[in-house]
Amino acid sequence: MKAKTIKEAILISLEDFPNGALARDVFQNILNKKIFEFNKEAKTPDATVHAQLGMMVKKGDNRIKRFKINNKLYCYYLTKFSANINNDENVEGLSILTNNVKKIKKDGFHERDLHPLLCAYLSSLGISAKTIYHEESSKKEEHQKWLHPDIVGTKIVEFDNKVCNSFFSTMNKEESIRLYSYELKKEITNDYDLKRCFFQAVSNSSWANYGYLVVFDIKETLRDEIERLSNSFGIGFIQLKANPYESQTWFPAKQKSLDFKTIDRLCKINKPYEEFIKLVVNVVNANKDFIQAVKNELQGFCDKLPFKDDKSIIKYCTEHNIPCSEENEC
């Protein structure tokens, strides 16, 4: 049966899933059975189906329902199949979904899959960010986990007026560049993990002007303790969202002086970090006639941002099993 619209295709596809299905299964079934012919110029038809499923539920379409599985992923089903649905977040008993859910629980997503999301958020704040891979450091160093951060960043302080900007950079070279350190975690579920991760961020950010702990999945009940730790140690806190531009800085980091002994040590053991610092120095010392070229070189060295629009964000999260919030409909 051929569908004229994506909505019709979704309803037809869901007929084959009396126990419900993930959005990607609905999309794949549409392709396999040739229920709907997508525009050949459409780059992310899977994301379109995903978004349409969420929109149907959100607008109250009484033909379709959903429930959460595996934390924040959704299972969609036709209302007429409601009697088949065990509306429990533990869906081990759902025969059709069992394999998919087990795969998600087993594989999930890697912490580093979150790096592009964080870098996109930082870019919106005017911060250029670079992932620092621990495995690229000298093997002679022990406890590297507590030495350097997951991501480093820099922000060039600039003013609109060119004369003022030139005057500021001349008089305050050290203040014209700010360095950031980020420790990124997938989730923190209890007070013990919070303190362990927080003090890892303290240790890994001693070299920078600003240090942050960034967490994707954090319990709201820990907010008061995060605030206490942030006030005591000056480490900021960011809650990262699947839509990176909706991420929230709960508590800003306190500015501190650079620790050049730690910078020296990090430069010795990690070449990418050393190159990052070298490019920052080039920006600080650049002649005004070449400043833009030097900035471009620094930007080119930093992590590339793979997101052109919201659809590309949804596609990335779907491909990497990164659960999205209900509001994002990913």
C-alpha positions in Angstrom: 0.0 0.0 0.0 1.4 3.3 -1.1 1.2 6.4 1.1 0.8 9.9 -0.2 2.3 11.6 2.9 4.9 10.8 5.5 2.2 10.8 8.2 0.2 8.2 6.2 3.4 6.2 5.7 4.0 6.2 9.5 0.5 4.9 10.2 0.8 2.1 7.6 4.3 1.1 8.9 3.1 0.9 12.5 0.5 -1.6 11.5 3.4 -4.1 11.4 4.4 -3.4 15.0 1.6 -4.5 17.3 4.1 -4.3 20.2 5.5 -0.9 19.2 8.7 0.2 17.5 11.5 2.7 17.7 11.5 5.6 15.2 14.3 4.1 13.2 12.4 0.8 12.8 9.4 2.7 11.6 11.5 4.4 9.0 13.3 1.3 7.9 10.0 -0.5 7.4 8.8 2.3 5.2 11.9 1.8 3.1 11.8 -2.0 3.0 8.1 -2.1 2.0 8.4 1.0 -0.3 5.4 2.5 1.5 6.5 6.0 0.6 8.9 7.5 -1.9 11.0 10.2 -0.3 12.3 13.1 -2.2 15.7 12.1 -3.7 17.1 15.5 -2.6 16.1 14.8 1.1 19.4 14.3 3.0 17.8 13.0 6.3 14.5 11.3 5.6 15.0 9.2 8.7 15.2 12.4 10.8 12.0 13.6 9.1 10.1 10.5 10.1 11.5 10.8 13.6 10.4 14.4 13.9 6.9 13.6 12.4 6.3 10.9 14.9 7.0 13.2 17.8 4.9 16.0 16.3 1.9 13.6 15.8 2.0 12.7 19.5 2.6 16.3 20.6 -0.4 17.6 18.6 -2.7 15.0 20.1 -3.2 12.7 17.1 -5.4 10.0 18.7 -4.3 7.3 16.3 -0.8 7.1 17.8 0.8 6.8 21.2 4.2 6.4 22.7 6.1 5.5 25.9 9.7 5.9 27.1 12.2 3.1 27.0 15.9 3.0 27.9 15.8 6.3 29.7 14.8 8.8 27.1 14.1 6.9 23.9 10.5 6.5 22.8 8.5 3.5 21.6 5.7 4.4 19.2 2.5 2.3 18.6 -1.0 2.6 17.1 -3.7 3.3 19.7 -5.6 0.2 18.7 -2.7 -1.9 19.9 -2.8 -0.4 23.4 -3.8 -3.7 24.9 -0.5 -5.2 23.8 1.6 -2.6 25.4 3.2 -3.2 28.8 3.6 0.5 29.6 6.8 0.0 31.7 10.1 1.6 31.0 11.7 -1.9 31.4 10.6 -3.4 28.0 12.4 -6.7 28.3 9.1 -8.5 27.8 8.2 -6.8 24.5 9.1 -9.4 21.9 9.7 -7.2 18.9 11.7 -4.6 20.8 13.8 -6.9 22.9 16.8 -7.1 20.5 16.9 -3.4 19.8 16.6 -2.4 23.4 19.3 -4.9 24.5 21.6 -3.5 21.8 21.0 0.0 23.0 21.6 -1.0 26.6 24.8 -2.8 25.7 26.3 -0.3 23.2 24.6 2.9 24.2 26.8 5.8 23.2 30.4 6.6 24.0 31.3 9.6 26.1 33.3 11.0 23.1 30.1 10.9 21.0 29.1 14.0 23.1 32.2 16.0 22.2 30.7 17.5 19.0 27.6 18.5 21.0 29.7 20.3 23.6 31.9 21.9 21.0 28.8 23.2 19.2 27.5 24.8 22.4 30.9 26.3 23.1 31.1 27.7 19.6 27.8 29.5 20.2 29.5 31.2 23.2 32.5 32.3 21.0 34.8 29.6 22.4 37.0 27.5 20.0 37.4 24.0 21.4 39.7 21.0 20.8 39.5 17.4 22.1 42.6 16.2 23.9 43.0 12.5 23.6 44.6 10.9 26.6 46.0 8.0 24.6 48.1 10.4 22.6 50.0 11.4 25.7 53.4 10.0 26.8 52.9 6.5 28.2 55.5 7.2 30.9 52.9 9.4 32.7 50.7 7.7 35.1 47.3 8.8 36.3 46.8 10.9 33.1 43.1 10.7 33.8 43.7 13.3 36.5 46.1 15.4 34.6 44.5 16.8 31.5 40.9 17.5 30.5 38.7 16.0 27.8 38.4 19.3 25.9 40.3 22.6 26.0 39.0 25.9 24.7 40.0 29.5 24.0 38.1 32.7 23.6 39.6 35.8 22.0 38.4 38.9 23.8 37.5 41.5 21.2 35.6 44.9 21.0 33.6 46.3 18.2 35.7 49.4 17.8 39.0 48.6 16.1 41.0 51.2 17.9 39.7 50.1 21.3 40.4 46.5 20.4 44.0 47.3 19.3 44.5 49.3 22.5 43.1 46.5 24.7 45.2 43.8 23.1 48.4 45.9 23.4 47.9 46.8 27.0 46.4 43.5 28.2 47.9 40.7 26.1 47.3 38.1 28.8 43.7 39.2 29.2 43.0 39.2 25.5 43.0 35.4 25.4 41.1 33.2 27.9 41.7 29.5 28.3 39.1 27.0 29.3 39.1 23.4 30.5 36.2 20.9 30.3 35.7 17.6 31.9 32.8 15.8 30.2 30.7 12.9 31.7 27.8 10.9 30.3 25.9 10.8 33.5 26.1 11.4 37.3 23.5 9.7 39.4 24.6 10.1 43.0 26.5 12.2 45.4 29.6 9.9 45.4 30.0 10.1 41.6 29.4 13.8 41.7 32.3 14.4 44.1 34.6 12.1 42.2 33.9 13.7 38.9 34.0 17.2 40.4 37.5 16.8 41.8 38.7 15.2 38.6 37.6 18.5 37.0 39.4 20.5 39.7 42.6 18.5 39.0 42.4 18.6 35.2 41.6 22.3 35.0 44.3 23.8 37.3 46.2 25.1 34.3 43.3 27.1 32.8 41.5 30.5 33.4 38.2 28.7 33.7 37.4 25.0 34.5 34.1 23.3 33.9 32.4 20.0 34.7 30.0 19.1 31.9 27.4 16.3 32.3 24.8 15.0 29.8 22.5 13.2 32.3 22.4 14.7 35.8 19.9 14.4 38.6 18.2 17.7 39.5 18.4 16.6 43.2 22.2 17.1 43.0 21.9 20.8 42.0 22.4 22.2 45.6 25.5 20.1 46.1 26.9 21.2 42.7 26.3 24.8 43.7 28.2 24.3 47.0 31.1 22.6 45.3 31.2 25.3 42.6 31.2 28.1 45.1 34.0 26.4 47.1 36.3 25.5 44.3 35.4 27.8 41.4 34.6 25.1 39.0 31.6 25.8 36.7 28.9 23.4 35.7 27.2 22.8 32.3 24.3 20.5 31.6 24.7 19.4 28.1 21.6 18.8 26.0 21.1 16.6 22.8 20.3 19.9 21.1 23.6 21.6 22.1 22.1 25.1 21.7 19.7 24.3 24.6 22.5 23.4 27.0 22.6 25.3 30.2 25.4 26.8 32.2 24.1 26.2 35.7 27.0 27.8 37.5 29.8 29.9 35.8 33.4 29.1 36.6 35.5 31.6 38.6 38.4 33.2 36.8 41.9 32.3 38.0 45.5 32.8 36.8 47.1 30.4 34.5 49.2 27.6 36.0 52.3 27.6 33.8 54.0 24.7 35.5 51.0 22.5 34.6 50.9 24.0 31.1 54.6 23.1 30.7 54.0 19.5 31.9 51.0 19.1 29.6 53.0 20.4 26.6 55.7 17.9 27.3 53.4 14.9 27.4 50.7 15.7 24.8 51.6 17.0 21.4 48.1 18.2 20.4 47.8 20.2 23.6 51.2 21.7 22.9 50.1 22.6 19.3 46.9 24.2 20.8 49.0 26.4 23.1 51.4 27.3 20.3 48.5 28.5 18.1 47.1 30.5 21.0 50.5 32.2 21.4 50.5 33.0 17.7 47.2 34.8 18.0 48.4 36.8 21.0 51.6 37.9 19.2 50.2 38.3 15.7 50.6 41.5 13.8 47.3 43.2 13.2 47.7 42.7 9.4 47.9 38.9 9.9 45.6 38.4 12.9 42.7 37.0 10.9 44.9 34.4 9.2 46.3 33.3 12.5 42.8 33.0 14.0 41.8 30.9 11.0 44.7 28.6 11.6 43.7 28.1 15.3 40.1 27.6 14.3 41.1 25.0 11.7 43.0 23.1 14.3 40.1 22.9 16.7 37.3 20.3 16.4 35.1 20.6 13.4 31.4 21.2 13.9 29.3 18.7 12.0 25.9 20.4 12.5 24.4 22.6 9.8 20.9 22.7 11.2 18.6 20.9 13.7 18.0 18.0 11.3 21.7 17.2 11.2 21.7 17.3 15.1 18.8 14.8 15.2 20.5 12.6 12.6 23.8 12.6 14.6 22.0 11.8 17.9 20.0 9.0 16.2 23.0 7.4 14.6 25.0 7.5 17.9 22.1 6.3 20.1 22.2 9.6 22.1 18.8 10.0 23.8 17.1 13.3 23.3 14.8 15.1 25.6 11.0 15.1 25.1 11.1 18.7 24.0 13.7 18.0 21.3 11.7 15.1 19.9 14.9 13.4 18.8 
